[in-house]
Amino acid sequence: MERNKVKPDTILKNFRRDNHHFADLFNAALFDGEQVLKPDDLLEVDTDISSILKCNGHVETVQKVLDVVKKTAYGMDFVIWGLENQERIHYAMPLRHMVGDAFSYLNNCVSHSRYFQ
């Protein structure tokens, strides 16, 4: 008898990629159920924030892929909404998120700044 190989993380990623499900989660958690975040305002963002780090002639690649990332634009301002699924408590998760945020900022700096060339 063959068993299904189903990963809960993959199921949750697919579920949360739907803009309605994504917006519902953030509206419930952050806005007391008020429909502040609208599904039609959400845009898909690349979840691969891998980067190349260069410092004093040393070059290293770092790979990081986030679960689900969306963006909303409000005129000239925008908000990046990120979601990482977690099955068990992992006390280093805040640090993992900070590293992911740092890579995102680094990628933006590299593509928009002459200082990182």
C-alpha positions, 0 to 999 in steps of 0.5 A: 500500500502506497502512502501519500507524501503530503507536507503540511507546509506545502498545503499551507503555502498553497492555501495562503497564496490565495489573496482572500485567505491571505487577507483574512488571516492578516485582517483577523490577526492585526485588525480585529476582523475589520476588512482593512487589507483587501484581496484585490489590492494584494500583488504576488512578490518573489519569495526567493531573497537569495543574495550574493554577499561581497566584502573585502574581496570575499564573496559568498552566496546565501540562499533563502526562500520565504513561504508567501509574500504579498505587496500592497501599494497605496500611492507612492507607499507600499507594504510588504506582507510576509508569512512563514508557516511553522508547525512547531515552536522554534525560538530562533524564528524571529532571528530567521525573519530578521535575516530574511528581512536583511537579505531583502533590504540588501537585494534592494540596496544592491540593485539601487546603489553604487555602494554595493557594486 
